[in-house]
Amino acid sequence: MVTIQEYTPKNPISMIGYEAGVCWGADASDQEKNYKRGLSCIQTEHGRTWEFPDVYATIEGYSAKCLREWYTHIGGSPTRLQASTRYINYSKGDGFKYTTPHTIEKDAMLLKEWTLLMQMINDGIAHFINSGVPVEDATMALPLAYSSKMVDKRNFRNLVDMSHQRKCTRAYWEYRQLFNDYEKALRNYSEEWNTLCDLFIPKCEYFGFCKEKKTCGRKPQYKG
């Protein structure tokens, strides 16, 4: 689940237009002109202006493996905090939540084995903690499949760049799911964000061809 925090501006296009207007010596007090100027910056790909609108989001219910891929997409000084494995006792209650890959989920026998494996790890962590091992040491046994939570800040330009790579069918399936959930949350956040989200496209749509060695066939393969 992705939740857009209220610190995120509702009018990112107008914000872009305002910032550009100030530096262009234009009338930045007129919101209608700011919006039109912002659209112009988008259409002409004046990328530096795209770095002004920041998105603050809470991301939860995805595997630690997926979130580690998410926050390695650096650009425009994004920042993030992830749920602690030092202070959170993941052995309490039913233990840690986890993600099950579709390739395992569709096979009843493999799903049973996967569930038992996760339970065994849960029980093992609880055993170590109850035996006096510090939480920060016992949680070293957490698998990459465990569900984690993070708060994340990144700008619009970074998200457009991320979409080119992560909406590709060659991207990891859970990452594609996360990005699609993120985009849906942004589209529902405000009308201006809904407009900007139209720029979230895979790189083959942006360039008109595919540079992957194993193409899905959506666009002609690059032969250069």
C-alpha positions as CSV (number, residue, x, y, z in Angstrom):
1,M,0.0,0.0,0.0
2,V,1.2,3.5,-0.8
3,T,0.0,6.5,1.0
4,I,0.8,10.0,-0.2
5,Q,1.6,12.2,2.8
6,E,-0.1,15.7,3.1
7,Y,3.3,17.4,2.8
8,T,3.2,16.7,-0.9
9,P,2.0,19.8,-2.8
10,K,-1.4,19.4,-4.4
11,N,-0.5,21.7,-7.4
12,P,2.9,20.5,-8.7
13,I,2.4,21.9,-12.2
14,S,1.5,25.4,-10.9
15,M,4.5,25.1,-8.5
16,I,6.8,24.4,-11.4
17,G,5.4,27.3,-13.3
18,Y,5.8,29.6,-10.3
19,E,9.4,28.7,-9.8
20,A,10.2,29.1,-13.5
21,G,8.3,32.4,-13.6
22,V,10.3,33.9,-10.8
23,C,13.6,33.2,-12.7
24,W,12.2,34.3,-16.1
25,G,11.0,37.7,-14.8
26,A,7.4,36.7,-15.5
27,D,4.3,37.4,-13.5
28,A,4.3,34.6,-10.9
29,S,1.3,36.0,-9.0
30,D,-1.2,34.7,-11.6
31,Q,-2.0,31.1,-10.9
32,E,-3.5,30.5,-14.3
33,K,-0.3,31.7,-16.0
34,N,1.8,29.6,-13.6
35,Y,-0.2,26.5,-14.5
36,K,0.3,27.2,-18.3
37,R,4.0,28.0,-17.8
38,G,4.4,24.8,-15.8
39,L,2.7,22.7,-18.6
40,S,5.1,24.3,-21.0
41,C,8.1,23.3,-18.8
42,I,6.7,19.7,-18.9
43,Q,6.1,19.6,-22.6
44,T,9.6,21.1,-23.5
45,E,11.3,18.8,-20.9
46,H,12.9,21.5,-18.9
47,G,14.0,18.8,-16.5
48,R,15.6,21.0,-13.8
49,T,12.2,22.6,-13.0
50,W,10.7,19.1,-12.5
51,E,12.9,18.7,-9.4
52,F,10.8,21.2,-7.3
53,P,7.7,19.1,-6.5
54,D,8.6,16.5,-3.9
55,V,6.4,13.5,-3.2
56,Y,6.3,12.3,0.5
57,A,5.0,8.8,0.7
58,T,4.5,5.9,3.2
59,I,5.2,2.6,1.5
60,E,4.2,-0.6,3.3
61,G,3.4,-4.3,2.7
62,Y,6.2,-4.9,0.2
63,S,9.2,-7.1,0.7
64,A,12.5,-5.8,2.0
65,K,14.1,-7.0,-1.3
66,C,11.8,-4.8,-3.3
67,L,12.2,-1.7,-1.0
68,R,16.0,-2.0,-1.2
69,E,15.7,-1.8,-5.0
70,W,13.4,1.2,-4.7
71,Y,15.7,3.3,-2.6
72,T,18.8,2.5,-4.7
73,H,17.1,4.5,-7.5
74,I,19.1,7.7,-6.6
75,G,18.6,11.1,-8.3
76,G,17.6,14.6,-7.2
77,S,18.5,13.8,-3.6
78,P,15.7,11.4,-2.6
79,T,15.8,10.3,1.0
80,R,14.0,7.5,3.0
81,L,13.8,5.7,6.3
82,Q,13.0,2.0,6.6
83,A,11.4,0.0,9.4
84,S,14.1,-0.9,11.9
85,T,15.4,-4.4,12.3
86,R,17.2,-3.2,15.5
87,Y,14.3,-2.0,17.6
88,I,11.2,-3.8,16.2
89,N,10.7,-7.2,17.7
90,Y,9.5,-9.2,14.7
91,S,8.8,-12.3,16.8
92,K,5.8,-10.8,18.6
93,G,2.3,-11.9,17.7
94,D,2.2,-13.8,14.4
95,G,5.7,-12.8,13.6
96,F,6.9,-10.9,10.5
97,K,4.6,-10.6,7.4
98,Y,6.1,-11.7,4.1
99,T,5.7,-11.7,0.3
100,T,5.1,-14.9,-1.6
101,P,6.3,-14.9,-5.2
102,H,3.6,-15.8,-7.8
103,T,5.8,-18.7,-9.1
104,I,5.5,-20.3,-5.6
105,E,1.9,-19.2,-4.9
106,K,0.4,-21.1,-7.9
107,D,1.8,-24.4,-6.8
108,A,0.1,-25.9,-3.7
109,M,3.0,-28.0,-2.6
110,L,5.6,-25.3,-3.0
111,L,3.3,-22.8,-1.2
112,K,3.0,-25.2,1.7
113,E,6.8,-25.6,1.8
114,W,7.3,-21.8,1.6
115,T,4.8,-21.2,4.4
116,L,6.5,-23.7,6.6
117,L,9.9,-22.2,5.9
118,M,8.7,-18.7,6.9
119,Q,7.1,-20.1,10.0
120,M,10.4,-21.9,10.9
121,I,12.3,-18.6,10.6
122,N,9.7,-16.8,12.6
123,D,9.9,-19.4,15.4
124,G,13.7,-19.4,15.2
125,I,13.9,-15.6,15.7
126,A,11.4,-15.9,18.6
127,H,13.6,-18.6,20.2
128,F,16.8,-16.6,20.0
129,I,15.1,-13.5,21.5
130,N,13.5,-15.5,24.3
131,S,16.9,-17.1,24.9
132,G,18.4,-13.6,25.6
133,V,19.8,-12.8,22.2
134,P,19.3,-9.0,21.5
135,V,16.6,-8.2,18.9
136,E,19.1,-6.5,16.7
137,D,21.1,-9.8,16.5
138,A,18.1,-12.2,16.2
139,T,16.6,-10.3,13.3
140,M,19.7,-11.0,11.3
141,A,17.8,-14.1,10.3
142,L,15.0,-12.2,8.6
143,P,14.7,-13.2,4.9
144,L,14.4,-10.7,2.1
145,A,10.8,-11.8,1.7
146,Y,9.7,-10.2,5.0
147,S,7.3,-7.3,4.5
148,S,8.7,-4.0,5.6
149,K,7.6,-0.3,5.8
150,M,9.4,2.9,4.8
151,V,8.8,6.6,4.4
152,D,10.2,8.1,1.2
153,K,10.8,11.5,-0.4
154,R,11.7,12.0,-4.0
155,N,11.0,14.5,-6.7
156,F,9.0,14.3,-9.9
157,R,12.0,14.2,-12.2
158,N,13.3,11.2,-10.3
159,L,10.0,9.4,-10.6
160,V,9.8,10.0,-14.4
161,D,13.3,8.5,-14.8
162,M,12.3,5.6,-12.5
163,S,9.2,4.9,-14.5
164,H,11.2,4.4,-17.7
165,Q,13.1,1.6,-16.1
166,R,10.7,0.1,-13.7
167,K,7.5,0.0,-15.8
168,C,9.4,-2.1,-18.3
169,T,8.2,-5.7,-18.4
170,R,11.8,-6.8,-17.7
171,A,11.7,-5.1,-14.3
172,Y,11.2,-7.3,-11.2
173,W,7.5,-8.1,-10.8
174,E,7.1,-6.8,-7.3
175,Y,8.8,-3.5,-8.2
176,R,6.4,-3.0,-11.1
177,Q,3.5,-3.7,-8.7
178,L,4.9,-1.1,-6.2
179,F,5.4,1.5,-8.9
180,N,1.9,1.0,-10.3
181,D,0.5,1.3,-6.7
182,Y,2.6,4.5,-6.2
183,E,1.3,6.0,-9.5
184,K,-2.3,5.1,-8.6
185,A,-2.0,6.8,-5.2
186,L,-0.5,10.0,-6.8
187,R,-3.3,10.1,-9.5
188,N,-5.8,10.0,-6.7
189,Y,-4.0,12.7,-4.6
190,S,-4.8,15.6,-6.9
191,E,-5.8,16.5,-10.5
192,E,-2.4,18.1,-11.3
193,W,-0.6,14.9,-10.2
194,N,-3.0,12.9,-12.3
195,T,-1.9,14.9,-15.3
196,L,1.8,14.6,-14.5
197,C,1.5,10.8,-14.0
198,D,0.8,10.5,-17.8
199,L,4.6,10.9,-18.1
200,F,5.2,7.7,-16.2
201,I,5.9,5.3,-19.1
202,P,8.4,2.5,-19.9
203,K,11.5,3.5,-21.8
204,C,10.4,1.8,-25.0
205,E,7.3,4.1,-25.1
206,Y,9.6,7.1,-24.4
207,F,12.3,6.3,-27.0
208,G,10.0,4.4,-29.5
209,F,12.2,1.3,-29.5
210,C,13.5,-1.4,-27.0
211,K,17.1,-1.7,-26.0
212,E,16.7,-4.9,-24.0
213,K,18.4,-8.0,-25.2
214,K,15.2,-10.0,-24.3
215,T,12.4,-7.8,-25.6
216,C,8.7,-8.4,-24.9
217,G,7.9,-7.2,-28.4
218,R,6.0,-4.1,-27.3
219,K,8.2,-2.0,-29.5
220,P,10.8,-2.7,-32.3
221,Q,14.2,-3.8,-30.9
222,Y,17.0,-1.3,-31.2
223,K,19.5,-2.5,-33.9
224,G,22.2,0.2,-33.5
